[in-house]
Every structure is written in structure tokens, then in C-alpha cells.
Amino acid sequence: MQLPMARYYDGHTAAPHNVTFAIGRDTDPQLMIAAPDGVQLDGWPLAEIFEVAARPGELRLGATSRPYGARLIMSGDGLVTAVRKLLPDLVKRQRADQGEQLRLIGLATGALVSVIVAYIFGVPLLARNIVPLVPAQWEADLGETARQQIDQIVGFDGIAIRCDTDPDSLASRAIRSFATEVMEGTGSPFAPDIQVVYSDIPNAFALPGGSSYYFSALLAQTESADEFAGVMAHELGHVYHRHGLEGLIESSATGLLVGFVLGDLTGLSVAGGLGAALIDTRFSRDAERQADQFAAAAGQRMGFNPAALADLLERVAGDSHASQMLQIFSSHPLTADRRAALEAAPPAPAGRQVFSPDEWQAIKTMCDPARPTERLDP
């Protein structure tokens, strides 16, 4: 009887060997591999044989007790079919492997779905419930850490440059008075502090703990006192509702969740990239709606039109570079519904102005490039 031919790799070298093979079912069932002259080269226990992916019409076998590269390769549909019939356990093992692969795929899919569901529903809910438990002083300290990092990002030699360092100037007094009145009666534990600083990024944002930034590039594009007041009242609304802290907790929880699934819990410090994260903060729609409502209420009390901040955002976002950097609301364009809600707010008392003409002129020109730049005290 002529034995079938195959190619054999011993797993130690890349050289192929033309061999014959036979299946012995004596006391120690083996797949016996021999050279054409009959010298036996190897014997694989049938219980250890597994199938390796191969081209159509080809069967590739390996053995668990042999080197990983050890292979017996046979070709021809008739031969492949015959060998499969002689090795029924091989088919069973292949089906079991496929079942295990499907099980692993199912588990991975379930884990991914769990992460998505937790990210959409669980993490925001967790953040909202945790924020009220965080002491105000802890949040203020976190805000100070963020401020120091922001100095490094937007400042010169690591120090942010305030447009007007004179606390008694008309612009400084007007902004300080505005911030105090906006937060008055809210019960917020944080003292508001609006800092107008030099930066070529058209942006405004709030930090945990009460501080807010208004960049000179945005002020240069601000055309009215109402636009300035609307933007800053919106940012102070984020301070009042503690959205900055909520967003940081949410981001950290998401990182921990993904790290848990992927088995990597390193590099997830909340304070590590705090400043950069807050400059690029994207609040949820609910958070933006709350800040809008806060600004609308402040406008009704103080005599400015909160819808003016929508005018500023739409105008600045028309520039492609600015639209990528400006994060007054979020990364998404302002919707008509939000503008409609702001415009539907109760009107301010007749005859009131949030800033006098002189105050607004002082604010508008406080970042004039002709003015000497001075460092903001660290």
C-alpha cells in the first residue's frame, strides 16, 4: 500500500520535508510521519493534533507538544476529506475552538455595550451625585491647580498676562462688580473672579472654584456690553452649577471604566491634565441649558440681553479656526432652540444698563496691544 505524501516542517528550521504519513491506532494512537525511505521522523499523539487555517483544498495540522511552527501540510480535496474522516476528534476540536471564539466575541461585545451604556447613562448620573458631596474648599483647590496649569498653557514664560493689573481701574471695578452681582443671592460658596488675559485663542471658560477666563482674542470680537455680560454670566452659571467639577469626575470615571475593561488603570490622575481639559471643556446639553437659564435670570435682574452671547458665538464660529477653538457652549453649533429659549427669557427692567458706556469702553480697550503687558500674579 502506498502511503499519502505531505510536506512536513519540524518547527526548528524553515526547511520543508517531503514525507509520508499514516495513522496508527494501537496502544498509543499516533499520526506517524516518515521520510520517503521509511525512516520515521516524528509521531504526533492524535489527542494533541489541531487544525491550522489553510487555503481551500489544503489541510494544515499542528501538535500541542511540538514547537509552534511544526506543521504537516497535505493538499487535494480527496486526501483532505479522507484524513478528516480518519480524525473525527479533529472536527470536534475545531468546532469547540469556533465555539470558544464565538463565546469570546460575545463577551467582548457585551463588555463594549456595557461600557457604552455606562458612559451614556451611568457615568453622568454618578458624576451628578458625587459633586454635592465634594467639599467646596477641595473644589477651590482643584481650581487653583487648574489655574496654574493654564498659566503654563496660555502664558508667557509660564505666567498668564492679565490685560489690566490695576484693581482700581474702571474696567477692573466694573468686571468685579458685575461678577459679584451675578452670583449674589445664589448661595454659591465660591467667590467669582473674572480674569481677562492675553491669548490669541477666542475662548472663555470657567474653572472649578469660581475663577473664569475671558481671552483677549474673544474680547476683540465682542461688539457689545450685552455680549460680554451674556458670555460671562453663562460661564458663572457653570461655576454655580459646578459643571467643571462634574465634567472632570465624569471624564475620570470614564477613563477608569475603560481602563478596567482594557486592564490598564495607569495615567488616570484627575489633576494631571486639568488645565488643558478645562480649556477644551465640552459640557453636556443639560449643563449648557442650565448655564443658559442662569445667564437669562441674571440678565433679567441686571439689565442685559442674554441672547447676545448667541450673536457672539455665531459670529466667531463662522471662522473655521475659531470654531475649532471656541468652547463657550460646546463643540457643537448653537441650535435655534437655545437661541429661542434665551430670547424668550423675561425682559430686563427698562432703563437699566449692565455697564455704563464709559465702563464698556474701558473693558473693550483693556487688552489694547499698545498697553504694557504685565504678568498675572501666580
GIQUI-V618039 format. One record per residue. N is the residue number from 1. PSI is psi in degrees with one decimal (999 if undefined). OMEGA is omega in radians with two decimals (NA if undefined). Layout:
# GIQUI-V618039
N_PSI_OMEGA, N_PSI_OMEGA
This chain:
# GIQUI-V618039
1_130.4_3.14, 2_127.2_-3.13, 3_147.5_3.14, 4_151.7_-3.13, 5_152.0_3.11, 6_171.3_3.03, 7_138.3_-3.06, 8_133.8_3.03, 9_127.6_-3.05, 10_-9.1_3.13, 11_-7.4_3.13, 12_-33.5_3.11, 13_166.0_-3.14, 14_1.8_-3.08, 15_128.3_3.07, 16_153.5_3.11, 17_130.8_3.01, 18_125.7_-3.03, 19_167.3_2.93, 20_160.1_3.13, 21_154.3_3.11, 22_155.0_-3.13, 23_115.1_3.12, 24_134.4_-3.08, 25_40.5_3.11, 26_-145.4_-3.12, 27_-27.6_-3.13, 28_83.5_-3.05, 29_125.6_-3.09, 30_156.5_2.90, 31_107.7_-3.03, 32_130.4_-3.08, 33_126.4_-3.05, 34_154.6_3.04, 35_162.0_-3.13, 36_-25.9_3.12, 37_4.1_3.07, 38_-7.0_3.13, 39_124.2_-3.11, 40_130.7_3.14, 41_-33.4_-3.10, 42_163.3_3.04, 43_118.8_-3.09, 44_121.3_3.04, 45_133.1_-3.07, 46_-31.5_-3.10, 47_-15.7_-3.09, 48_-4.1_-3.02, 49_136.6_3.07, 50_159.9_-3.11, 51_142.7_3.10, 52_144.9_-3.14, 53_137.3_-3.07, 54_171.5_3.08, 55_161.7_3.07, 56_140.4_3.13, 57_12.7_-3.10, 58_146.0_3.09, 59_125.9_3.12, 60_129.1_-3.11, 61_149.1_3.02, 62_173.4_3.13, 63_137.7_-3.04, 64_-27.5_-3.12, 65_-0.7_-3.13, 66_164.5_3.09, 67_153.3_-3.03, 68_-33.7_-3.10, 69_-0.4_3.14, 70_126.5_-3.08, 71_146.8_2.95, 72_118.5_-3.00, 73_126.1_3.13, 74_149.6_-3.07, 75_155.8_3.12, 76_124.7_-3.09, 77_-41.5_-3.11, 78_-43.8_-3.13, 79_-43.8_-3.14, 80_-44.3_-3.14, 81_-42.6_-3.12, 82_-42.2_-3.13, 83_-39.2_3.11, 84_-38.7_3.13, 85_-33.6_3.13, 86_-16.8_-3.13, 87_68.7_-3.11, 88_-30.7_3.13, 89_-26.0_3.12, 90_-42.1_3.12, 91_-42.7_3.13, 92_-42.7_-3.13, 93_-38.6_3.13, 94_-42.9_3.11, 95_-38.3_3.11, 96_-40.5_3.11, 97_-42.1_3.11, 98_-39.9_3.10, 99_-38.9_3.11, 100_-40.2_3.10, 101_-43.2_3.11, 102_-38.0_3.12, 103_-42.8_3.13, 104_-40.4_3.09, 105_-41.5_3.11, 106_-42.3_3.12, 107_-42.5_3.14, 108_-40.8_3.12, 109_-42.6_3.11, 110_-40.0_3.11, 111_-41.4_3.13, 112_-44.2_3.11, 113_-39.5_3.12, 114_-41.7_3.11, 115_-43.3_-3.12, 116_-45.2_-3.14, 117_-42.7_3.12, 118_-38.9_-3.14, 119_-42.6_-3.06, 120_-40.5_-3.00, 121_-48.9_-2.99, 122_-44.8_-3.07, 123_-48.7_3.09, 124_-39.8_3.12, 125_-41.5_3.11, 126_-45.5_-3.11, 127_-45.1_-3.13, 128_-35.0_-3.12, 129_-25.5_-3.11, 130_-38.2_-3.04, 131_-47.0_-3.13, 132_-19.3_-3.11, 133_-12.0_-3.11, 134_124.8_3.13, 135_143.7_-3.12, 136_-38.1_-3.12, 137_-36.6_3.10, 138_-42.4_3.11, 139_-38.9_3.11, 140_-40.9_3.10, 141_-38.3_3.09, 142_-41.1_3.10, 143_-37.2_3.10, 144_-39.9_3.05, 145_-42.9_3.12, 146_-40.3_-3.12, 147_-41.8_3.13, 148_-37.8_3.11, 149_-37.9_3.13, 150_-36.5_3.04, 151_-42.0_-3.14, 152_-32.3_-3.07, 153_-46.6_-3.00, 154_-5.3_-3.04, 155_-177.0_3.06, 156_127.2_-3.07, 157_34.1_3.08, 158_7.5_-3.14, 159_126.3_3.10, 160_146.6_-3.10, 161_113.8_3.10, 162_139.3_-3.13, 163_-33.2_-3.12, 164_109.9_-3.09, 165_1.5_3.14, 166_109.4_-3.10, 167_-17.2_-3.12, 168_5.0_3.10, 169_160.9_-3.11, 170_-41.5_-3.14, 171_-45.6_-3.11, 172_-43.8_-3.14, 173_-39.1_-3.13, 174_-43.1_-3.14, 175_-41.9_3.14, 176_-42.3_3.12, 177_-40.6_3.12, 178_-48.8_-3.11, 179_-41.2_3.14, 180_-43.7_-3.11, 181_-35.8_3.11, 182_-42.8_-3.07, 183_-9.1_-3.09, 184_132.2_3.09, 185_1.2_-3.13, 186_-17.8_-3.08, 187_8.9_3.14, 188_138.3_3.12, 189_-1.5_-3.01, 190_135.1_3.06, 191_121.3_-3.07, 192_144.1_3.11, 193_107.9_3.13, 194_121.9_-3.13, 195_120.1_3.08, 196_116.0_-3.02, 197_158.8_3.12, 198_129.7_3.03, 199_144.5_3.11, 200_8.7_3.08, 201_123.3_3.11, 202_92.6_-2.99, 203_157.1_2.97, 204_140.7_-3.12, 205_163.5_-3.13, 206_146.4_3.07, 207_156.4_2.96, 208_140.4_3.05, 209_-2.3_2.98, 210_-21.5_-3.10, 211_144.9_3.06, 212_148.9_3.13, 213_141.3_3.00, 214_115.9_-3.04, 215_147.7_-3.07, 216_-34.0_3.14, 217_-32.7_3.07, 218_-39.9_3.12, 219_-36.1_3.13, 220_-26.4_-3.13, 221_1.3_3.11, 222_123.0_-2.98, 223_-10.9_-3.09, 224_159.8_3.09, 225_-35.2_3.14, 226_-37.3_3.10, 227_-45.7_3.12, 228_-47.7_-3.12, 229_-41.2_-3.13, 230_-42.8_3.13, 231_-47.8_-3.07, 232_-33.5_3.06, 233_-37.4_3.07, 234_-45.3_-3.14, 235_-38.8_3.08, 236_-25.0_3.00, 237_-37.8_3.05, 238_-37.9_3.09, 239_-48.3_-3.10, 240_-44.4_-3.10, 241_-2.6_3.10, 242_37.3_-3.10, 243_-32.7_3.13, 244_-46.7_3.11, 245_-41.4_3.13, 246_-43.3_3.13, 247_-38.3_3.13, 248_-41.0_3.10, 249_-41.7_3.14, 250_-44.5_3.13, 251_-42.5_-3.14, 252_-41.4_3.13, 253_-38.7_3.10, 254_-43.4_3.11, 255_-41.8_3.10, 256_-39.4_-3.14, 257_-48.7_3.13, 258_-41.0_3.12, 259_-37.2_3.11, 260_-44.1_-3.13, 261_-40.9_-3.07, 262_-6.0_3.12, 263_26.1_-3.14, 264_106.1_-3.12, 265_28.3_-3.11, 266_155.7_3.00, 267_30.4_-3.06, 268_25.6_3.13, 269_132.1_3.14, 270_-38.8_-3.02, 271_-10.6_-3.03, 272_-55.0_-3.13, 273_40.0_-3.01, 274_-49.8_-3.07, 275_-48.4_-3.13, 276_-38.2_-3.13, 277_-38.9_-3.09, 278_-32.4_3.06, 279_-35.1_-3.07, 280_26.0_-3.08, 281_133.6_3.02, 282_106.2_-3.10, 283_159.1_3.11, 284_167.3_3.11, 285_-39.0_3.13, 286_-42.5_3.13, 287_-41.6_3.12, 288_-39.0_3.12, 289_-40.4_3.11, 290_-42.8_3.12, 291_-36.6_3.07, 292_-45.8_-3.12, 293_-37.9_3.10, 294_-45.0_3.14, 295_-39.3_3.14, 296_-41.9_3.12, 297_-39.9_3.11, 298_-40.0_3.13, 299_-38.8_3.14, 300_-35.3_-3.13, 301_-35.6_-2.90, 302_-7.6_3.03, 303_37.3_3.01, 304_158.2_-3.10, 305_107.8_-3.08, 306_-22.2_3.13, 307_-13.2_3.13, 308_-27.5_3.12, 309_-27.0_3.04, 310_-37.5_3.08, 311_-45.4_-3.12, 312_-46.8_-3.10, 313_-45.0_-3.13, 314_-36.1_-3.14, 315_-46.6_-3.10, 316_-38.5_-3.09, 317_-7.4_3.08, 318_-19.8_3.09, 319_130.7_-3.01, 320_-41.3_3.14, 321_-44.9_-3.13, 322_-37.7_-3.11, 323_-26.2_3.09, 324_-30.3_-3.04, 325_-31.7_-3.03, 326_125.0_-3.11, 327_36.6_-3.13, 328_-43.5_3.11, 329_-63.4_-3.10, 330_-168.9_3.12, 331_-5.8_-3.09, 332_150.9_3.10, 333_152.9_3.09, 334_132.2_-3.12, 335_156.9_3.12, 336_-31.9_-3.14, 337_-39.9_-3.12, 338_-40.2_3.07, 339_-43.4_-3.13, 340_-39.3_-3.14, 341_-41.1_3.12, 342_-40.7_-3.13, 343_-22.3_3.14, 344_-3.6_3.14, 345_151.2_3.12, 346_139.8_-3.11, 347_155.6_3.10, 348_157.1_3.10, 349_139.1_-3.12, 350_140.6_3.05, 351_-3.7_3.13, 352_144.1_3.05, 353_135.6_-3.12, 354_-36.1_3.05, 355_143.0_3.03, 356_161.8_3.09, 357_-40.0_3.13, 358_-41.3_3.13, 359_-45.3_-3.13, 360_-38.4_3.11, 361_-38.5_3.11, 362_-39.8_3.12, 363_-45.4_-3.07, 364_-32.4_-3.07, 365_6.8_-3.05, 366_-20.5_3.10, 367_22.3_3.09, 368_126.5_-3.12, 369_-21.5_-3.14, 370_-18.9_3.14, 371_146.3_3.09, 372_135.4_3.09, 373_136.5_3.13, 374_150.8_-3.09, 375_141.8_3.03, 376_127.2_-3.07, 377_131.0_3.14, 378_999_NA
